[in-house]
Amino acid sequence: QVQLVESGGGLVQAGGSLTLSCVASRGILSFNGMGWYRQAPGKQRELVARITRGGSTDYADSVKGRFTISRDRVKDTVYLQMSSLKPEDTAVYYCNAYQPDAGLNYWGQGTQVTVSS
């Protein structure tokens, strides 16, 4: 069973920065890709950013230019660098790893990010 462990969430003022980390229990290149999702109270979980095995990235329009997804293959860790944070970025952020060809989709336990105005 794959484990994804997130860390780095917290309380930050608007305009501030945070970096989330997600450590995988096996090599991150074994997945087709990894991503970060978020879920705010009363809202559906949404994709924030993802990175494919080949290194391609894509972002939700709402975070483009402010968030950056990256990875460290040696540490089996994926990061989400968040800057210019806004109150509407407040949510629980989840790490995801996917292998659609095997019908597998893994989730971390989530980390809370709260942005105060």
C-alpha positions in Angstrom: 0.0 0.0 0.0 1.3 3.4 -1.0 1.5 6.1 1.7 1.6 9.8 0.9 2.5 12.1 3.9 1.9 15.8 3.6 3.4 18.5 5.7 3.9 22.3 5.7 0.4 23.6 6.2 -0.4 26.3 8.6 -1.7 29.8 9.2 -0.3 32.6 7.1 -1.4 36.2 6.4 -2.6 37.2 2.9 0.4 37.9 0.7 2.5 35.4 2.5 4.1 32.1 1.4 4.1 28.5 2.3 5.7 25.4 0.9 3.9 22.0 1.2 5.7 18.7 1.0 4.5 15.2 0.2 6.7 12.2 0.8 5.8 9.0 -0.9 6.5 5.6 0.4 7.9 4.4 -2.9 9.6 6.0 -5.9 7.6 8.9 -7.3 8.6 8.0 -10.8 6.7 4.7 -10.4 3.5 6.8 -10.7 2.2 8.3 -14.0 2.1 11.6 -12.1 1.5 13.4 -8.8 -0.5 16.4 -7.9 -1.9 18.6 -5.3 -5.7 19.1 -4.8 -7.5 21.2 -2.3 -11.0 21.2 -0.7 -12.5 24.2 1.0 -15.5 23.9 3.3 -18.7 23.3 1.4 -16.8 22.9 -1.9 -15.7 20.1 -4.1 -12.1 18.9 -4.2 -10.3 20.6 -7.0 -7.0 20.2 -8.8 -4.4 22.8 -7.9 -1.3 21.5 -9.7 0.2 18.3 -11.1 3.4 17.0 -12.5 3.7 14.0 -14.8 6.4 11.4 -14.8 8.0 13.2 -17.7 8.1 16.5 -15.8 5.2 18.3 -17.5 3.2 20.5 -15.2 -0.2 22.2 -15.2 -2.0 24.4 -12.9 -5.5 25.6 -12.0 -6.1 29.1 -13.5 -6.6 30.5 -10.0 -3.0 29.7 -8.9 -1.0 30.2 -12.1 1.9 32.5 -11.5 1.6 32.1 -7.7 2.1 28.4 -7.1 4.9 26.1 -8.3 4.9 22.3 -8.2 8.3 20.5 -8.1 9.8 17.2 -7.1 12.9 15.7 -5.7 13.3 12.2 -7.1 16.1 11.3 -4.6 13.8 12.2 -1.6 10.6 10.8 -3.3 9.0 14.2 -2.4 6.8 16.5 -4.3 6.5 20.2 -3.3 4.0 22.9 -3.7 5.5 26.4 -3.3 2.7 28.9 -2.7 3.2 32.6 -2.8 1.0 35.7 -2.8 -1.5 33.7 -0.8 -5.1 34.9 -0.7 -7.9 34.1 1.8 -9.6 32.1 -1.0 -6.6 29.7 -1.0 -7.8 28.5 2.4 -8.5 24.8 2.2 -7.3 21.3 3.1 -4.6 20.5 0.6 -4.2 16.8 -0.5 -1.3 15.1 -2.2 -2.3 12.7 -5.0 -0.4 10.0 -6.9 -2.1 8.4 -9.9 -1.6 5.4 -12.2 -4.7 5.4 -14.5 -3.4 2.4 -16.5 -3.5 0.3 -13.3 -6.7 2.0 -12.0 -4.9 3.3 -9.0 -5.2 6.6 -7.3 -3.6 7.4 -3.9 -4.3 10.2 -1.5 -2.6 11.7 1.5 -4.3 12.6 4.7 -4.4 16.3 3.9 -2.8 19.4 5.5 -4.7 22.5 6.4 -3.7 25.9 4.9 -5.4 29.0 6.3 -4.9 32.4 4.9 -6.0 35.3 7.0 -7.0 38.7 5.5 
